[in-house]
């Protein structure tokens, strides 16, 4: 199954930027591609994940799986983000065993969101 890795490209990680300077979030996005994205991971740049006070952030999601938001990242973390995304893609429910997660995914998780459940329409 293909999973989606959203990367906030507008994140400034709390830093003021000079004109023309690339945001830390955009640098992370580029570094993820340079690290080599697995075939079953679809990387999507997004304008904001609303985790601004937590530095650069990414989110992992897939239909029927738990979703995660991770923060306090930089372009140096790209290989670990890729490793975590690959482990997430391999987990049937999106829950990667604790010890199998990269350290940044163990310590820098901002949110864990349950899978969406479609409720049957109420009987009339």
Order of alpha helices (4+ residues) and beta strands (2+ residues): beta-alpha-beta-beta-beta-alpha-alpha-beta
